[in-house]
Amino acid sequence: MSERPAQGQGQGTPDVSFAIASYNSRAYLVEAVESALAQEGITAEVLIVDDGSSDGSDGLARELAERDPRIRMLSTPRNLGPGGARNVALKEMRGRWFAILDSDDLLLPGRSRRLLEQAEANDADLVADDLIVFGNGREERFIGNSAPGQQWVSLETYLDHSVMYGRKPNLGFLKPMISRRFLDRSGVAYDEDLRIGEDDILVLDCLLTGATYLICDFAGYRYRKHQQSISHRLSASDAERMTMANIALRSRLAARSVAERKAFERRAASHRDALAFARAVDALKRRDIGDGLAQMLRRPSCIPLFAMPLRSRLERLRNAAWPSAS
């Protein structure tokens, strides 16, 4: 890969570089790309990074790039997961802002312009909006009225709102845009060991490095919820990687405030609960009741998480009965 061009190089520097990590995304890829190119009031490039697809989406990405000079098709040397694919985009981006767009999601046309206006007016390094979660004929706001109004996100606030399976909306699910200036200054990048939670750890790394993060009070990112979503179920291996990522960050909290360190420990404990829960579920699926019970007894605080499969089942039944949006 070539080195990242210097910021502002050339007259054609786009406002936003949209990074789409693509793995077997043929069913949704065109919609995602079109929504990025349809952003109003900005200039854009779309970086489709194919991550070892086997469904023909790599060929589709190549075809899209041949049709439109604003699209570039890149690839990973092997399947690296979303973080590795997005690191390729970070190295190749030309824009003033880096924007995350999952290959099965969509953007409303005015989203990027509104975010850029707010970020530049307030000198923010990261800026995000609420999500519109849609699928199965339904849609709803992710944060909604639980955290109304435009707000700055401090490290403590982010830690407090990224507790796994917590009662507050997990800000790790948001899809921020990140200033190229901050990326060049900080050198932050994705943790390629993570297959789930890579955006969350990146944002946490940004905040620990001194980034300012603004969340705006509108929703312009459409987050598609479906059975094939990569985050549909947390596996034990993914939970273990996320737990290890937290451990790696702990030393950087040593000089932070007591409130921040306590918030971090609550978040880290929730990841350990999630790991014990995932291991217990795997054991029960293997019909190894003894191991499943052992996982629960070693970490009793994970036991309440077993209510989630029941809630999920009830939600599927409710969705099945929900009238079609069409």
Beta strands, then each sheet from edge to edge (+ up, - down):
strand 1: 16-22
strand 2: 44-50
strand 3: 71-75
strand 4: 97-100
strand 5: 106-107
strand 6: 126-135
strand 7: 138-141
strand 8: 151-152
strand 9: 177-179
strand 10: 213-224
sheet 1: 3+ 2+ 1+ 4+ 9- 6+ 7-
sheet 2: 3+ 2+ 1+ 4+ 9- 6+ 10+ 5-
sheet 3: 3+ 2+ 1+ 4+ 9- 6+ 10+ 8-
end
